[in-house]
Amino acid sequence: MNFQRKIAVGLLAAAIAAATLGGAVQESRAGGLSPAEAAAIAGVGGLIVGGLIVGSAQRHHGHHHVGGGYGWDAHVARCAARYRSYDPYSDTYLGYDGYRHYCRL
């Protein structure tokens, strides 16, 4: 998932969280929750939801490089040595058929 898409997903999640908390803010004004505090809570909620969405998308694409350990570095080195068109961000290379394929080395 590229950076722009991550930002878009995070903003969407923040908007959903803000809309959800909007009703709670209306009800809790007597309790003293200011609009700035509600916005801060919505922002944190949006970041959490966005992170969960991005994390689940990465698991579905086979990216299991938590912490960037030696296993991932070795995988990237093998793929880069084998395929000149290898892209480590997407873990794909450009095949002779013109399509991108996941590196399975």
C-alpha atoms as a printed R data frame, in Angstrom:
    type eleno elety resid chain resno       x       y       z
1   ATOM     1    CA   MET     A     1   0.000   0.000   0.000
2   ATOM     2    CA   ASN     A     2   1.583   3.283  -1.019
3   ATOM     3    CA   PHE     A     3   1.941   6.306   1.238
4   ATOM     4    CA   GLN     A     4  -0.919   8.305  -0.323
5   ATOM     5    CA   ARG     A     5  -3.311   5.425   0.129
6   ATOM     6    CA   LYS     A     6  -2.274   5.027   3.772
7   ATOM     7    CA   ILE     A     7  -2.973   8.715   4.346
8   ATOM     8    CA   ALA     A     8  -6.370   8.423   2.640
9   ATOM     9    CA   VAL     A     9  -7.315   5.387   4.734
10  ATOM    10    CA   GLY     A    10  -6.207   7.164   7.914
11  ATOM    11    CA   LEU     A    11  -8.232  10.258   7.073
12  ATOM    12    CA   LEU     A    12 -11.286   8.150   6.267
13  ATOM    13    CA   ALA     A    13 -10.955   6.324   9.574
14  ATOM    14    CA   ALA     A    14 -10.558   9.637  11.405
15  ATOM    15    CA   ALA     A    15 -13.699  10.984   9.735
16  ATOM    16    CA   ILE     A    16 -15.656   7.891  10.741
17  ATOM    17    CA   ALA     A    17 -14.381   8.147  14.311
18  ATOM    18    CA   ALA     A    18 -15.225  11.865  14.431
19  ATOM    19    CA   ALA     A    19 -18.738  11.232  13.159
20  ATOM    20    CA   THR     A    20 -19.206   8.498  15.740
21  ATOM    21    CA   LEU     A    21 -17.924  10.663  18.569
22  ATOM    22    CA   GLY     A    22 -19.978  13.649  17.394
23  ATOM    23    CA   GLY     A    23 -23.083  12.242  19.028
24  ATOM    24    CA   ALA     A    24 -21.172  11.515  22.207
25  ATOM    25    CA   VAL     A    25 -19.891  15.095  22.351
26  ATOM    26    CA   GLN     A    26 -23.414  16.493  22.031
27  ATOM    27    CA   GLU     A    27 -24.589  14.367  24.934
28  ATOM    28    CA   SER     A    28 -21.600  14.943  27.193
29  ATOM    29    CA   ARG     A    29 -21.399  18.756  27.046
30  ATOM    30    CA   ALA     A    30 -22.848  18.826  30.542
31  ATOM    31    CA   GLY     A    31 -19.944  16.615  31.615
32  ATOM    32    CA   GLY     A    32 -17.371  19.135  30.390
33  ATOM    33    CA   LEU     A    33 -15.869  17.553  27.235
34  ATOM    34    CA   SER     A    34 -14.745  20.439  25.022
35  ATOM    35    CA   PRO     A    35 -14.782  20.299  21.196
36  ATOM    36    CA   ALA     A    36 -10.962  20.299  21.157
37  ATOM    37    CA   GLU     A    37 -10.871  17.280  23.454
38  ATOM    38    CA   ALA     A    38 -13.425  15.495  21.284
39  ATOM    39    CA   ALA     A    39 -11.328  16.238  18.179
40  ATOM    40    CA   ALA     A    40  -8.232  14.851  19.884
41  ATOM    41    CA   ILE     A    41 -10.065  11.670  20.849
42  ATOM    42    CA   ALA     A    42 -11.400  11.302  17.300
43  ATOM    43    CA   GLY     A    43  -7.904  11.777  15.865
44  ATOM    44    CA   VAL     A    44  -6.409   9.094  18.095
45  ATOM    45    CA   GLY     A    45  -9.280   6.752  17.254
46  ATOM    46    CA   GLY     A    46  -8.757   7.391  13.543
47  ATOM    47    CA   LEU     A    47  -5.052   6.615  13.808
48  ATOM    48    CA   ILE     A    48  -5.770   3.359  15.598
49  ATOM    49    CA   VAL     A    49  -8.426   2.258  13.104
50  ATOM    50    CA   GLY     A    50  -6.239   3.309  10.152
51  ATOM    51    CA   GLY     A    51  -3.305   1.359  11.548
52  ATOM    52    CA   LEU     A    52  -5.458  -1.731  11.917
53  ATOM    53    CA   ILE     A    53  -6.686  -1.426   8.332
54  ATOM    54    CA   VAL     A    54  -3.168  -0.966   6.941
55  ATOM    55    CA   GLY     A    55  -1.815  -3.824   9.067
56  ATOM    56    CA   SER     A    56  -4.496  -6.223   7.854
57  ATOM    57    CA   ALA     A    57  -3.841  -5.240   4.227
58  ATOM    58    CA   GLN     A    58  -0.125  -5.951   4.611
59  ATOM    59    CA   ARG     A    59  -0.794  -9.385   6.100
60  ATOM    60    CA   HIS     A    60  -2.902 -10.294   3.071
61  ATOM    61    CA   HIS     A    61  -0.052  -9.425   0.696
62  ATOM    62    CA   GLY     A    62   2.456 -11.646   2.460
63  ATOM    63    CA   HIS     A    63   4.458  -8.891   4.175
64  ATOM    64    CA   HIS     A    64   5.560 -10.529   7.408
65  ATOM    65    CA   HIS     A    65   8.616  -8.345   8.037
66  ATOM    66    CA   VAL     A    66   7.957  -7.237  11.568
67  ATOM    67    CA   GLY     A    67  10.985  -5.287  12.707
68  ATOM    68    CA   GLY     A    68  12.892  -5.789   9.449
69  ATOM    69    CA   GLY     A    69  14.896  -8.741  10.752
70  ATOM    70    CA   TYR     A    70  17.559 -10.707   8.935
71  ATOM    71    CA   GLY     A    71  15.018 -12.945   7.174
72  ATOM    72    CA   TRP     A    72  13.374 -10.040   5.339
73  ATOM    73    CA   ASP     A    73  16.726  -8.433   4.495
74  ATOM    74    CA   ALA     A    74  17.999 -11.724   3.075
75  ATOM    75    CA   HIS     A    75  14.800 -12.154   1.048
76  ATOM    76    CA   VAL     A    76  15.157  -8.657  -0.436
77  ATOM    77    CA   ALA     A    77  18.819  -9.295  -1.262
78  ATOM    78    CA   ARG     A    78  18.007 -12.572  -3.051
79  ATOM    79    CA   CYS     A    79  15.159 -11.030  -5.051
80  ATOM    80    CA   ALA     A    80  17.211  -7.963  -6.009
81  ATOM    81    CA   ALA     A    81  20.077 -10.185  -7.143
82  ATOM    82    CA   ARG     A    82  17.775 -12.374  -9.229
83  ATOM    83    CA   TYR     A    83  15.418  -9.770 -10.757
84  ATOM    84    CA   ARG     A    84  16.656  -6.385 -12.021
85  ATOM    85    CA   SER     A    85  13.123  -4.944 -11.890
86  ATOM    86    CA   TYR     A    86  12.552  -6.038  -8.273
87  ATOM    87    CA   ASP     A    87  10.700  -3.482  -6.110
88  ATOM    88    CA   PRO     A    88  11.217  -4.155  -2.370
89  ATOM    89    CA   TYR     A    89   8.279  -1.924  -1.345
90  ATOM    90    CA   SER     A    90   5.740  -4.090  -3.153
91  ATOM    91    CA   ASP     A    91   7.886  -7.269  -3.084
92  ATOM    92    CA   THR     A    92   7.260  -7.702  -6.826
93  ATOM    93    CA   TYR     A    93   9.268  -7.847 -10.039
94  ATOM    94    CA   LEU     A    94   8.295  -7.149 -13.646
95  ATOM    95    CA   GLY     A    95   8.003 -10.414 -15.568
96  ATOM    96    CA   TYR     A    96   8.595 -11.000 -19.267
97  ATOM    97    CA   ASP     A    97   4.813 -11.084 -19.682
98  ATOM    98    CA   GLY     A    98   4.595  -7.407 -18.628
99  ATOM    99    CA   TYR     A    99   2.867  -8.130 -15.296
100 ATOM   100    CA   ARG     A   100   4.234  -7.717 -11.785
101 ATOM   101    CA   HIS     A   101   4.748 -10.936  -9.818
102 ATOM   102    CA   TYR     A   102   5.509 -11.523  -6.137
103 ATOM   103    CA   CYS     A   103   9.043 -12.649  -5.423
104 ATOM   104    CA   ARG     A   104   8.893 -16.126  -3.891
105 ATOM   105    CA   LEU     A   105  12.620 -16.635  -3.203
